[in-house]
């Protein structure tokens, strides 16, 4: 049976703003990343808050504030209350990212957009997964299965594969790197073939990376 798939953009389209998207598969709503810039622009957050009680799960792809920076605010101030899925490195490094971001702003000004308690509350909701570990969702998500795949780019970076009833396949892949680096393997594309929907970006599409040998010589 064909699923009804809808996509709504809060941030991360037509510009370089942090990614934050609402993906609806039938009656189940995923929040794909929850990024925020260092200026803490409230423009898209006001719209996102109106959906906080409709979100059934959050999928995080990277540990930096550009992919999960708004999470403490949404959990602590906007009553976002749902499971959050991330790889183990995204969980551990993301928490450190947010502690550091809060402390640096708190030391420089009277910062009250979110607190360290909000950071802890947000990360307490995270369900940590390993790469290729599939999770079958329940309730409204019956028939849905999510799987994190390596994305390269950063430790724990994730391409999310969402499958409905073993047929419809949605791939969420942003900021991924297909090249093997010294400290990190490239993304895994072997298990992805002709998805029903591919959600991606073109942020570095025109960037030509120099050869590793040349980069090593310049160090």
Backbone as a printed PyTorch tensor [residue, N CA C, xyz], in Angstrom:
tensor([[[ 0.8510, -1.2010,  0.0000],
         [ 0.0000,  0.0000,  0.0000],
         [ 0.8830,  1.2460,  0.0000]],

        [[ 0.5980,  2.1820, -0.8720],
         [ 1.3920,  3.3970, -0.9820],
         [ 1.1540,  4.3150,  0.2060]],

        [[ 2.2420,  4.8150,  0.7790],
         [ 2.1460,  5.7150,  1.9210],
         [ 1.9640,  7.1540,  1.4540]],

        [[ 1.3950,  7.9650,  2.3370],
         [ 1.2990,  9.4030,  2.1040],
         [ 2.4960, 10.0510,  2.7860]],

        [[ 3.3450, 10.7090,  2.0080],
         [ 4.5620, 11.3170,  2.5400],
         [ 4.5030, 12.8220,  2.3020]],

        [[ 4.7090, 13.5840,  3.3790],
         [ 4.7020, 15.0430,  3.2910],
         [ 5.9730, 15.5880,  3.9350]],

        [[ 6.4160, 16.7250,  3.4170],
         [ 7.6500, 17.3400,  3.9100],
         [ 7.4100, 18.8220,  4.1520]],

        [[ 7.8040, 19.3020,  5.3330],
         [ 7.6680, 20.7220,  5.6490],
         [ 9.0220, 21.2480,  6.1240]],

        [[ 9.4300, 22.3800,  5.5940],
         [10.7350, 22.9550,  5.9200],
         [10.5760, 24.0940,  6.9230]],

        [[11.2600, 23.9780,  8.0600],
         [11.3390, 25.0860,  9.0120],
         [12.5810, 25.9310,  8.7350]],

        [[13.6690, 25.2570,  8.4030],
         [14.9470, 25.9260,  8.1550],
         [15.8110, 24.9830,  7.3240]],

        [[16.7360, 25.5570,  6.5560],
         [17.6580, 24.7240,  5.7970],
         [17.2800, 24.5160,  4.3480]],

        [[16.6780, 25.5250,  3.7220],
         [16.3480, 25.4470,  2.2940],
         [16.5660, 26.8190,  1.6550]],

        [[17.1340, 26.8230,  0.4640],
         [17.3760, 28.0380, -0.3220],
         [18.4120, 28.9660,  0.3020]],

        [[19.0550, 28.5450,  1.3840],
         [20.1050, 29.3470,  2.0060],
         [20.9890, 28.4150,  2.8280]],

        [[21.8450, 28.9850,  3.6670],
         [22.7700, 28.1840,  4.4660],
         [22.3090, 28.0620,  5.9120]],

        [[21.0210, 28.2170,  6.1510],
         [20.4990, 28.1040,  7.5130],
         [20.5510, 26.6570,  7.9950]],

        [[20.5670, 26.4310,  9.3110],
         [20.6710, 25.0720,  9.8640],
         [19.4840, 24.2060,  9.4540]],

        [[19.7060, 22.9190,  9.2460],
         [18.6160, 22.0260,  8.8190],
         [17.6130, 21.7460,  9.9280]],

        [[16.3550, 21.7990,  9.5740],
         [15.2670, 21.4490, 10.4930],
         [14.0210, 21.2170,  9.6450]],

        [[13.5950, 19.9480,  9.5570],
         [12.5050, 19.5840,  8.6530],
         [11.4980, 18.6850,  9.3620]],

        [[10.2630, 18.7790,  8.9400],
         [ 9.2180, 17.8910,  9.4410],
         [ 8.8330, 16.9310,  8.3210]],

        [[ 9.0290, 15.6500,  8.5680],
         [ 8.6830, 14.6100,  7.6020],
         [ 7.5090, 13.8120,  8.1430]],

        [[ 6.4310, 13.7600,  7.3760],
         [ 5.2570, 12.9820,  7.7770],
         [ 5.1120, 11.7710,  6.8630]],

        [[ 5.1100, 10.5910,  7.4660],
         [ 4.8580,  9.3450,  6.7450],
         [ 3.5510,  8.7800,  7.2770]],

        [[ 2.5050,  8.8750,  6.4820],
         [ 1.1420,  8.5590,  6.9380],
         [ 0.8160,  9.4250,  8.1500]],

        [[ 0.5910,  8.8360,  9.3250],
         [ 0.2070,  9.6260, 10.4990],
         [ 1.3820,  9.9320, 11.4220]],

        [[ 2.5670,  9.4610, 11.0730],
         [ 3.7320,  9.6090, 11.9550],
         [ 4.5980, 10.7670, 11.4810]],

        [[ 5.0100, 11.6210, 12.4280],
         [ 5.7850, 12.8160, 12.0910],
         [ 7.1830, 12.7490, 12.7060]],

        [[ 8.1820, 12.8340, 11.8300],
         [ 9.5850, 12.9000, 12.2530],
         [10.0650, 14.3490, 12.1820]],

        [[10.8260, 14.7750, 13.1810],
         [11.5900, 16.0120, 13.0660],
         [13.0060, 15.6130, 12.6650]],

        [[13.4170, 16.0400, 11.4860],
         [14.7410, 15.7030, 10.9720],
         [15.7060, 16.8220, 11.3230]],

        [[16.5430, 16.5720, 12.3050],
         [17.4760, 17.5530, 12.8580],
         [16.7150, 18.7150, 13.5040]],

        [[17.4490, 19.4460, 14.3190],
         [16.8410, 20.5510, 15.0650],
         [17.9210, 21.6050, 15.2690]],

        [[18.4860, 22.0570, 14.1510],
         [19.6370, 22.9450, 14.2070],
         [19.2870, 24.3810, 14.5610]],

        [[20.3210, 25.0930, 15.0380],
         [20.1710, 26.5060, 15.3980],
         [21.5080, 27.1870, 15.1740]],

        [[21.4780, 28.4220, 14.7200],
         [22.7400, 29.1350, 14.5440],
         [23.1610, 29.7760, 15.8640]],

        [[24.3650, 30.3510, 15.8900],
         [24.8890, 30.9180, 17.1280],
         [24.2230, 32.2360, 17.4910]],

        [[23.4360, 32.7960, 16.5890],
         [22.6790, 34.0120, 16.8940],
         [21.3410, 33.6850, 17.5430]],

        [[20.9850, 32.4070, 17.5790],
         [19.7220, 31.9410, 18.1620],
         [18.5300, 32.7110, 17.5910]],

        [[18.4730, 32.7200, 16.2740],
         [17.3880, 33.3840, 15.5580],
         [16.0610, 32.6910, 15.8650]],

        [[15.1000, 33.4450, 16.3710],
         [13.8210, 32.8720, 16.7940],
         [12.8070, 32.7920, 15.6620]],

        [[13.1810, 33.2260, 14.4660],
         [12.2060, 33.3160, 13.3760],
         [11.5360, 31.9750, 13.0930]],

        [[12.3240, 30.9390, 12.8290],
         [11.7060, 29.6530, 12.5010],
         [11.3020, 28.8780, 13.7520]],

        [[11.9080, 29.2260, 14.8980],
         [11.5660, 28.5420, 16.1500],
         [10.1090, 28.8090, 16.5210]],

        [[ 9.6310, 30.0080, 16.2480],
         [ 8.2320, 30.3290, 16.5610],
         [ 7.2780, 29.4100, 15.8070]],

        [[ 7.6030, 29.1210, 14.5540],
         [ 6.7710, 28.1990, 13.7810],
         [ 6.9410, 26.7690, 14.2780]],

        [[ 8.1710, 26.3800, 14.5740],
         [ 8.4450, 25.0240, 15.0480],
         [ 7.7070, 24.7280, 16.3470]],

        [[ 7.6150, 25.7120, 17.2220],
         [ 6.9360, 25.5140, 18.5130],
         [ 5.4770, 25.1160, 18.3300]],

        [[ 4.8570, 25.5830, 17.2700],
         [ 3.4450, 25.2540, 17.0380],
         [ 3.2540, 23.7730, 16.7180]],

        [[ 4.3280, 23.1120, 16.3210],
         [ 4.2600, 21.6900, 15.9670],
         [ 4.8030, 20.7800, 17.0640]],

        [[ 5.2440, 21.3410, 18.1790],
         [ 5.9730, 20.5510, 19.1730],
         [ 5.1690, 19.3680, 19.7020]],

        [[ 3.8480, 19.5230, 19.8250],
         [ 3.0190, 18.4360, 20.3570],
         [ 2.6090, 17.4350, 19.2720]],

        [[ 2.9410, 17.7320, 18.0160],
         [ 2.5920, 16.8200, 16.9230],
         [ 3.7590, 15.9310, 16.5050]],

        [[ 4.9560, 16.2420, 16.9900],
         [ 6.1540, 15.4960, 16.5910],
         [ 6.2230, 14.1810, 17.3650]],

        [[ 6.4120, 13.0880, 16.6390],
         [ 6.4290, 11.7550, 17.2520],
         [ 7.8390, 11.2250, 17.5100]],

        [[ 8.8290, 11.7100, 16.7780],
         [10.2120, 11.2740, 16.9710],
         [11.1470, 12.2870, 16.3220]],

        [[12.3560, 12.3860, 16.8670],
         [13.3850, 13.2640, 16.3120],
         [14.5620, 12.4020, 15.8690]],

        [[15.0830, 12.6750, 14.6740],
         [16.2700, 11.9930, 14.1690],
         [17.3960, 13.0190, 14.0340]],

        [[18.5140, 12.7730, 14.6980],
         [19.6550, 13.6840, 14.6680],
         [20.7610, 13.1000, 13.7990]],

        [[21.3720, 13.9390, 12.9790],
         [22.3890, 13.4310, 12.0590],
         [23.8230, 13.7740, 12.4570]],

        [[24.0300, 14.8790, 13.1870],
         [25.3850, 15.2800, 13.5920],
         [25.3400, 15.9150, 14.9770]],

        [[26.4990, 15.9980, 15.6810],
         [26.4950, 16.4670, 17.0670],
         [26.6540, 17.9680, 17.2600]],

        [[26.8160, 18.7460, 16.2000],
         [27.0590, 20.1740, 16.3790],
         [25.7550, 20.9560, 16.5060]],

        [[25.8980, 22.2320, 16.9030],
         [24.7050, 23.0530, 17.1430],
         [23.9140, 23.3140, 15.8620]],

        [[24.5640, 23.2020, 14.7080],
         [23.8610, 23.4190, 13.4450],
         [22.8820, 22.2920, 13.1260]],

        [[22.9610, 21.2030, 13.8830],
         [22.0470, 20.0790, 13.6550],
         [21.1900, 19.7390, 14.8690]],

        [[21.6150, 20.1530, 16.0800],
         [20.8000, 19.8530, 17.2610],
         [20.7250, 21.0080, 18.2590]],

        [[21.1810, 22.1900, 17.8440],
         [21.2780, 23.3170, 18.7630],
         [19.9760, 23.7730, 19.3890]],

        [[18.8530, 23.5810, 18.6990],
         [17.5620, 24.0390, 19.2270],
         [16.8850, 22.9950, 20.1080]],

        [[17.4950, 21.8370, 20.2310],
         [16.8670, 20.7430, 20.9770],
         [16.6340, 21.0820, 22.4540]],

        [[17.6300, 21.6290, 23.1820],
         [17.3770, 21.9790, 24.5860],
         [16.2340, 22.9780, 24.7600]],

        [[16.1660, 23.9540, 23.8670],
         [15.0710, 24.9260, 23.9540],
         [13.7280, 24.2620, 23.6980]],

        [[13.6670, 23.4200, 22.6830],
         [12.3960, 22.7830, 22.3350],
         [11.9140, 21.8520, 23.4420]],

        [[12.8270, 21.1370, 24.0790],
         [12.4410, 20.2320, 25.1680],
         [12.1360, 21.0140, 26.4400]],

        [[13.0020, 21.9690, 26.7750],
         [12.8530, 22.6830, 28.0360],
         [11.8170, 23.7840, 28.0340]],

        [[11.6210, 24.4370, 26.8870],
         [10.7330, 25.6030, 26.8460],
         [ 9.4930, 25.3920, 25.9810]],

        [[ 9.5590, 24.4800, 25.0150],
         [ 8.4310, 24.2880, 24.0900],
         [ 7.7330, 22.9440, 24.2840]],

        [[ 8.1150, 22.2120, 25.3320],
         [ 7.4320, 20.9730, 25.7360],
         [ 7.4760, 19.8840, 24.6650]],

        [[ 8.5630, 19.8320, 23.9170],
         [ 8.7550, 18.7140, 22.9940],
         [ 8.9830, 17.4520, 23.8160]],

        [[ 8.1500, 16.4540, 23.6210],
         [ 8.2140, 15.2470, 24.4470],
         [ 8.0150, 14.0150, 23.5690]],

        [[ 9.1080, 13.5020, 23.0490],
         [ 9.0560, 12.3230, 22.1800],
         [10.4300, 11.6720, 22.1660]],

        [[10.5350, 10.4400, 21.6900],
         [11.8520,  9.8030, 21.5830],
         [12.7430, 10.5460, 20.5870]],

        [[14.0270, 10.6050, 20.9140],
         [15.0210, 11.2310, 20.0450],
         [16.0740, 10.1740, 19.7320]],

        [[16.3770,  9.9840, 18.4660],
         [17.3040,  8.9290, 18.0570],
         [18.5970,  9.5370, 17.5180]],

        [[19.7200,  8.9650, 17.9510],
         [21.0320,  9.4250, 17.5000],
         [22.0420,  8.3110, 17.7230]],

        [[23.1560,  8.3850, 17.0180],
         [24.2340,  7.4320, 17.2710],
         [24.9210,  7.7800, 18.5860]],

        [[25.7020,  6.8500, 19.1110],
         [26.3870,  7.0620, 20.3930],
         [27.3160,  8.2820, 20.3430]],

        [[28.1520,  8.4580, 19.3020],
         [29.0060,  9.6510, 19.2630],
         [28.2180, 10.9580, 19.1870]],

        [[27.1070, 10.9680, 18.4600],
         [26.2860, 12.1830, 18.3830],
         [25.7340, 12.5270, 19.7600]],

        [[25.3240, 11.5190, 20.5090],
         [24.8270, 11.7440, 21.8700],
         [25.9250, 12.3280, 22.7590]],

        [[27.0740, 11.6860, 22.7990],
         [28.1350, 12.0990, 23.7210],
         [28.7660, 13.4270, 23.3190]],

        [[29.0870, 13.5820, 22.0390],
         [29.7110, 14.8190, 21.5850],
         [28.7080, 15.9610, 21.5450]],

        [[27.4630, 15.6540, 21.1880],
         [26.4440, 16.6920, 21.1300],
         [26.2080, 17.3410, 22.4760]],

        [[26.2040, 16.5350, 23.5280],
         [26.0240, 17.0810, 24.8690],
         [27.1750, 18.0160, 25.2280]],

        [[28.4050, 17.6240, 24.8700],
         [29.5630, 18.4770, 25.1310],
         [29.4930, 19.7630, 24.3020]],

        [[29.0630, 19.6550, 23.0510],
         [28.8760, 20.8350, 22.2030],
         [27.9380, 21.8340, 22.8800]],

        [[26.8200, 21.3350, 23.3870],
         [25.8100, 22.2270, 23.9540],
         [26.2360, 22.7820, 25.3090]],

        [[26.9320, 21.9890, 26.1210],
         [27.5000, 22.5120, 27.3670],
         [28.4460, 23.6700, 27.0600]],

        [[29.3240, 23.4590, 26.0870],
         [30.3150, 24.4710, 25.7380],
         [29.6510, 25.7190, 25.1670]],

        [[28.6460, 25.5260, 24.3130],
         [27.9460, 26.6660, 23.7250],
         [27.2510, 27.4860, 24.8010]],

        [[26.5850, 26.7960, 25.7240],
         [25.9080, 27.5090, 26.8130],
         [26.9190, 28.2740, 27.6560]],

        [[28.0020, 27.6050, 28.0550],
         [28.9630, 28.2330, 28.9570],
         [29.6320, 29.4380, 28.3250]],

        [[29.9690, 29.3420, 27.0450],
         [30.6210, 30.4630, 26.3680],
         [29.6950, 31.6680, 26.2760]],

        [[28.4180, 31.4350, 26.0200],
         [27.4670, 32.5500, 25.9630],
         [27.1620, 33.0860, 27.3530]],

        [[27.0450, 32.1830, 28.3220],
         [26.7370, 32.5790, 29.6980],
         [27.8670, 33.4180, 30.2950]],

        [[29.1110, 33.1210, 29.9230],
         [30.2520, 33.8810, 30.4370],
         [30.3360, 35.2700, 29.8270]],

        [[29.7490, 35.4490, 28.6490],
         [29.8590, 36.7190, 27.9340],
         [28.6580, 37.6350, 28.1350]],

        [[27.5030, 37.0570, 28.5130],
         [26.2880, 37.8620, 28.6180],
         [25.2740, 37.1720, 29.5240]],

        [[24.1880, 37.8560, 29.7700],
         [23.1000, 37.2810, 30.5670],
         [22.2700, 36.3860, 29.6440]],

        [[22.6220, 35.1240, 29.5930],
         [22.0410, 34.1920, 28.6260],
         [20.9830, 33.3350, 29.3070]],

        [[19.7520, 33.3750, 28.7880],
         [18.6800, 32.6070, 29.4260],
         [17.7660, 31.9090, 28.4130]],

        [[18.2180, 31.7730, 27.1740],
         [17.3920, 31.1090, 26.1590],
         [17.1630, 29.6500, 26.5320]],

        [[18.2090, 29.0000, 27.0160],
         [18.0550, 27.6610, 27.5890],
         [19.0850, 27.5020, 28.7010]],

        [[18.9160, 26.4990, 29.5340],
         [19.8010, 26.2600, 30.6680],
         [20.5090, 24.9110, 30.5090]],

        [[21.4560, 24.6530, 31.3970],
         [22.1150, 23.3490, 31.3910],
         [21.1330, 22.2440, 31.7540]],

        [[20.1460, 22.5690, 32.5790],
         [19.1020, 21.5880, 32.8920],
         [18.3000, 21.2310, 31.6390]],

        [[18.0710, 22.2240, 30.7830],
         [17.3700, 21.9520, 29.5190],
         [18.2090, 21.0370, 28.6250]],

        [[19.5230, 21.2570, 28.6220],
         [20.4170, 20.3850, 27.8450],
         [20.3190, 18.9540, 28.3580]],

        [[20.3930, 18.8010, 29.6820],
         [20.3130, 17.4580, 30.2720],
         [18.9720, 16.8000, 29.9710]],

        [[17.8950, 17.5720, 30.0790],
         [16.5570, 17.0220, 29.8220],
         [16.4280, 16.5500, 28.3780]],

        [[17.0010, 17.3190, 27.4540],
         [16.9310, 16.9430, 26.0360],
         [17.7120, 15.6620, 25.7650]],

        [[18.9130, 15.5800, 26.3180],
         [19.7500, 14.4130, 26.0270],
         [19.3150, 13.1740, 26.7960]],

        [[18.5530, 13.3580, 27.8630],
         [17.9740, 12.2030, 28.5610],
         [16.9530, 11.4780, 27.6840]],

        [[16.4050, 12.1810, 26.7040],
         [15.4000, 11.5780, 25.8250],
         [16.0170, 10.8240, 24.6420]],

        [[17.3220, 10.9350, 24.4870],
         [17.9700, 10.3310, 23.3220],
         [18.1310,  8.8250, 23.4940]],

        [[17.7170,  8.1000, 22.4840],
         [17.9350,  6.6560, 22.3970],
         [19.1520,  6.4480, 21.5020]],

        [[20.2080,  5.8780, 22.0740],
         [21.4730,  5.7400, 21.3570],
         [21.4820,  4.4690, 20.5040]],

        [[21.8800,  4.6340, 19.2550],
         [21.9240,  3.5110, 18.3220],
         [23.3170,  3.3530, 17.7340]],

        [[23.6190,  2.1420, 17.3040],
         [24.8370,  1.8740, 16.5530],
         [24.5030,  1.9070, 15.0610]],

        [[25.5230,  2.0890, 14.2460],
         [25.2980,  2.0600, 12.8060],
         [24.6750,  0.7290, 12.3830]],

        [[23.7320,  0.8200, 11.4690],
         [23.0200, -0.3460, 10.9000],
         [22.1230, -1.0510, 11.9080]],

        [[21.9020, -0.4310, 13.0690],
         [20.9780, -0.9980, 14.0560],
         [19.5660, -0.5030, 13.7500]],

        [[18.7170, -1.3850, 13.2870],
         [17.3570, -1.0020, 12.9000],
         [16.4280, -1.0230, 14.1080]],

        [[15.5060, -0.0740, 14.1300],
         [14.5130,  0.0160, 15.2000],
         [13.1280,  0.0460, 14.5690]],

        [[12.2770, -0.8670, 14.9830],
         [10.8870, -0.8820, 14.5220],
         [10.0590, -0.0090, 15.4590]],

        [[ 9.3820,  0.9700, 14.9130],
         [ 8.5920,  1.8840, 15.7270],
         [ 7.2350,  1.2720, 16.0570]],

        [[ 6.6370,  1.7950, 17.1260],
         [ 5.3620,  1.2520, 17.5900],
         [ 4.2860,  2.3370, 17.5690]],

        [[ 3.0740,  1.9650, 17.9460],
         [ 1.9700,  2.9210, 17.9760],
         [ 1.6570,  3.4550, 16.5990]],

        [[ 1.6020,  4.7810, 16.4910],
         [ 1.3500,  5.3980, 15.1840],
         [ 2.4330,  5.0530, 14.1650]],

        [[ 3.6050,  4.6610, 14.6750],
         [ 4.7160,  4.3280, 13.7940],
         [ 4.7810,  2.8630, 13.4100]],

        [[ 3.6940,  2.1160, 13.6800],
         [ 3.6860,  0.6900, 13.3390],
         [ 3.9460,  0.4950, 11.8390]],

        [[ 4.8910, -0.3720, 11.5300],
         [ 5.2640, -0.6070, 10.1350],
         [ 6.4590,  0.2070,  9.6860]],

        [[ 6.8720,  1.1820, 10.5140],
         [ 8.0310,  2.0060, 10.1880],
         [ 9.2900,  1.4500, 10.8450]],

        [[10.3780,  1.5230, 10.1240],
         [11.6700,  1.0810, 10.6500],
         [12.7280,  2.1220, 10.3090]],

        [[13.5310,  2.5080, 11.3000],
         [14.5900,  3.4950, 11.0780],
         [15.9480,  2.8280, 11.2750]],

        [[16.9250,  3.2510, 10.4590],
         [18.2690,  2.6820, 10.5280],
         [19.2950,  3.7850, 10.2950]],

        [[20.2520,  3.9840, 11.2150],
         [21.3270,  4.9550, 10.9880],
         [22.4650,  4.3300, 10.1880]],

        [[22.9440,  5.0480,  9.1850],
         [24.0580,  4.5970,  8.3470],
         [25.1780,  5.6350,  8.3980]],

        [[26.4320,  5.2210,  8.2530],
         [27.5510,  6.1730,  8.3230],
         [27.4630,  7.2460,  7.2380]],

        [[27.7120,  8.4940,  7.6490],
         [27.6420,  9.6170,  6.7120],
         [28.9940, 10.2640,  6.4610]],

        [[30.0410,  9.8270,  7.1950],
         [31.3060, 10.5320,  7.0820],
         [31.1760, 11.9180,  7.7000]],

        [[32.0340, 12.8330,  7.3110],
         [31.9720, 14.2480,  7.6960],
         [32.3350, 14.4940,  9.1570]],

        [[31.6460, 13.8430, 10.0990],
         [31.9360, 13.9850, 11.5250],
         [31.7510, 12.6360, 12.2090]],

        [[32.3920, 12.4680, 13.3690],
         [32.1920, 11.2480, 14.1440],
         [30.7140, 11.0870, 14.4770]],

        [[30.1780,  9.9300, 14.2090],
         [28.7670,  9.6740, 14.4930],
         [27.8180, 10.1870, 13.4380]],

        [[28.3460, 10.8870, 12.4280],
         [27.4910, 11.4370, 11.3750],
         [26.6090, 10.3710, 10.7460]],

        [[25.3560, 10.7370, 10.4950],
         [24.3550,  9.7260, 10.1450],
         [23.5510, 10.0730,  8.9010]],

        [[23.4160,  9.0830,  8.0340],
         [22.3840,  9.0730,  6.9990],
         [21.2500,  8.2100,  7.5440]],

        [[20.0430,  8.7360,  7.5750],
         [18.9130,  7.9770,  8.1200],
         [18.1200,  7.3060,  7.0020]],

        [[17.8850,  6.0190,  7.1920],
         [17.0210,  5.2670,  6.2760],
         [15.7200,  4.9540,  6.9970]],

        [[14.6210,  5.3840,  6.4210],
         [13.2910,  5.1670,  6.9920],
         [12.5050,  4.2930,  6.0210]],

        [[12.0560,  3.1600,  6.4900],
         [11.3530,  2.2050,  5.6290],
         [ 9.9530,  1.9560,  6.1760]],

        [[ 8.9590,  1.9930,  5.3030],
         [ 7.5680,  1.7420,  5.6710],
         [ 7.1260,  0.4090,  5.0820]],

        [[ 6.7630, -0.5300,  5.9530],
         [ 6.2410, -1.8460,  5.5390],
         [ 7.1690, -2.5660,  4.5640]],

        [[ 8.4590, -2.3110,  4.6830],
         [ 9.4230, -2.9920,  3.8280],
         [ 9.3890, -2.5670,  2.3750]],

        [[ 8.6280, -1.5260,  2.0440],
         [ 8.4680, -1.1120,  0.6460],
         [ 8.9150,  0.3370,  0.4180]],

        [[ 8.1670,  1.2830,  0.9750],
         [ 8.5130,  2.6930,  0.8000],
         [ 9.7970,  3.0020,  1.5770]],

        [[10.7490,  3.6390,  0.9160],
         [12.0260,  3.9500,  1.5610],
         [12.3400,  5.4360,  1.4130]],

        [[12.5940,  6.0850,  2.5520],
         [12.9670,  7.4970,  2.5720],
         [14.3970,  7.5980,  3.0940]],

        [[15.2290,  8.3540,  2.4030],
         [16.6120,  8.5620,  2.8210],
         [16.8030, 10.0350,  3.1730]],

        [[17.3110, 10.2730,  4.3930],
         [17.6550, 11.6310,  4.8120],
         [19.1780, 11.7080,  4.9150]],

        [[19.7930, 12.4290,  3.9830],
         [21.2560, 12.4800,  3.9010],
         [21.7020, 13.9110,  3.6330]],

        [[22.1850, 14.5850,  4.6750],
         [22.6870, 15.9520,  4.5200],
         [24.1320, 16.0170,  5.0260]],

        [[24.9030, 16.9040,  4.4290],
         [26.2860, 17.1660,  4.8650],
         [27.1730, 15.9250,  4.8690]],

        [[26.8500, 14.9400,  4.0670],
         [27.6330, 13.7040,  4.0930],
         [28.9120, 13.8440,  3.2590]],

        [[29.8610, 12.9680,  3.5110],
         [31.1410, 12.9680,  2.8020],
         [31.4210, 11.5590,  2.2960]],

        [[31.5410, 11.4000,  0.9960],
         [31.7420, 10.0690,  0.4270],
         [33.2070,  9.6480,  0.3920]],

        [[34.1160, 10.5680,  0.7270],
         [35.5420, 10.2440,  0.6620],
         [36.0660,  9.7590,  2.0150]],

        [[36.9890,  8.8150,  1.9650],
         [37.6430,  8.3260,  3.1770],
         [38.7020,  9.3320,  3.6110]],

        [[38.6630,  9.7290,  4.8820],
         [39.6630, 10.6310,  5.4360],
         [40.5860,  9.8450,  6.3700]],

        [[41.6100, 10.5180,  6.8840],
         [42.5570,  9.8290,  7.7600],
         [41.8800,  9.3110,  9.0310]],

        [[40.9650, 10.0890,  9.5620],
         [40.3500,  9.7360, 10.8460],
         [38.9470,  9.1630, 10.7020]],

        [[38.4330,  9.1260,  9.4900],
         [37.0190,  8.8030,  9.3230],
         [36.7710,  8.1790,  7.9550]],

        [[35.9900,  7.1270,  7.9360],
         [35.5850,  6.5410,  6.6590],
         [34.5190,  7.4020,  5.9930]],

        [[34.3710,  7.2490,  4.7120],
         [33.3210,  7.9670,  4.0000],
         [31.9600,  7.3490,  4.2580]],

        [[30.9340,  7.9500,  3.6950],
         [29.5750,  7.4530,  3.9100],
         [29.3690,  6.1120,  3.2020]],

        [[28.3580,  5.3910,  3.6420],
         [28.0290,  4.0880,  3.0720],
         [26.8040,  4.2390,  2.1810]],

        [[26.9920,  4.0420,  0.8920],
         [25.8910,  4.1900, -0.0590],
         [25.4450,  2.8540, -0.6450]],

        [[26.1510,  1.7840, -0.2950],
         [25.8580,  0.4760, -0.8850],
         [24.4530, -0.0150, -0.5670]],

        [[23.9750,  0.3120,  0.6450],
         [22.6650, -0.1970,  1.0650],
         [21.5190,  0.7180,  0.6520]],

        [[21.8250,  1.7470, -0.1380],
         [20.8030,  2.6910, -0.5890],
         [20.6300,  2.5420, -2.0970]],

        [[19.4270,  2.2290, -2.5290],
         [19.1920,  2.0960, -3.9700],
         [17.7770,  2.5470, -4.3140]],

        [[17.6830,  3.5870, -5.0960],
         [16.4200,  4.1030, -5.6210],
         [15.3430,  4.2380, -4.5400]],

        [[15.5670,  5.1180, -3.5530],
         [14.5390,  5.3250, -2.5300],
         [13.3100,  6.0180, -3.1020]],

        [[12.2010,  5.8900, -2.4060],
         [10.9780,  6.5880, -2.8220],
         [11.1470,  8.0960, -2.7000]],

        [[11.9200,  8.5190, -1.6810],
         [12.1810,  9.9420, -1.4670],
         [13.6030, 10.1050, -0.9450]],

        [[14.3690, 10.9930, -1.5800],
         [15.7150, 11.3270, -1.1270],
         [15.7270, 12.7800, -0.6780]],

        [[16.0550, 12.9860,  0.5890],
         [16.1580, 14.3380,  1.1460],
         [17.6410, 14.6250,  1.3320]],

        [[18.1620, 15.5770,  0.5890],
         [19.5960, 15.8510,  0.6530],
         [19.8390, 17.3380,  0.4460]],

        [[21.1080, 17.7170,  0.3710],
         [21.4540, 19.1210,  0.1690],
         [22.5550, 19.2140, -0.8810]],

        [[22.9110, 20.4410, -1.2290],
         [23.9640, 20.6660, -2.2220],
         [24.9430, 21.7160, -1.7110]],

        [[25.1770, 21.6850, -0.3970],
         [25.9790, 22.7370,  0.2390],
         [27.3960, 22.8130, -0.3340]],

        [[28.0230, 21.6550, -0.5530],
         [29.3930, 21.6410, -1.0830],
         [29.4640, 21.1160, -2.5130]],

        [[28.3830, 21.2480, -3.2380],
         [28.3230, 20.6590, -4.5800],
         [29.3760, 21.2330, -5.5240]],

        [[29.7200, 22.4860, -5.3720],
         [30.6710, 23.1330, -6.2760],
         [32.0830, 23.1970, -5.7060]],

        [[32.2850, 22.5690, -4.5420],
         [33.6040, 22.6200, -3.9060],
         [34.4960, 21.5110, -4.4470]],

        [[35.6680, 21.8760, -4.9480],
         [36.6350, 20.8990, -5.4390],
         [37.7430, 20.7310, -4.4020]],

        [[37.7590, 19.5840, -3.7700],
         [38.7610, 19.3320, -2.7380],
         [40.0930, 18.9500, -3.3680]],

        [[41.1650, 19.5210, -2.8620],
         [42.4960, 19.1910, -3.3790],
         [42.8890, 17.7760, -2.9640]],

        [[43.8460, 17.2130, -3.6630],
         [44.2840, 15.8550, -3.3620],
         [44.9260, 15.7960, -1.9740]],

        [[44.8240, 14.6200, -1.3490],
         [45.3500, 14.4670,  0.0110],
         [46.8530, 14.7430,  0.0610]],

        [[47.5770, 14.3040, -0.9650],
         [49.0260, 14.5150, -0.9810],
         [49.3590, 15.9970, -0.9540]],

        [[48.6230, 16.7930, -1.7290],
         [48.8540, 18.2330, -1.7480],
         [48.5050, 18.8560, -0.4060]],

        [[47.4090, 18.4020,  0.1910],
         [47.0270, 18.9320,  1.5040],
         [48.0690, 18.5930,  2.5590]],

        [[48.6200, 17.3760,  2.4850],
         [49.6510, 16.9750,  3.4440],
         [50.9080, 17.8200,  3.2810]],

        [[51.2580, 18.1500,  2.0320],
         [52.4450, 18.9680,  1.7830],
         [52.2770, 20.3880,  2.3130]],

        [[51.0420, 20.8610,  2.3540],
         [50.7800, 22.2220,  2.8180],
         [50.7450, 22.3350,  4.3350]],

        [[50.6940, 21.2020,  5.0150],
         [50.6760, 21.2280,  6.4810],
         [52.0260, 21.6630,  7.0390]]])
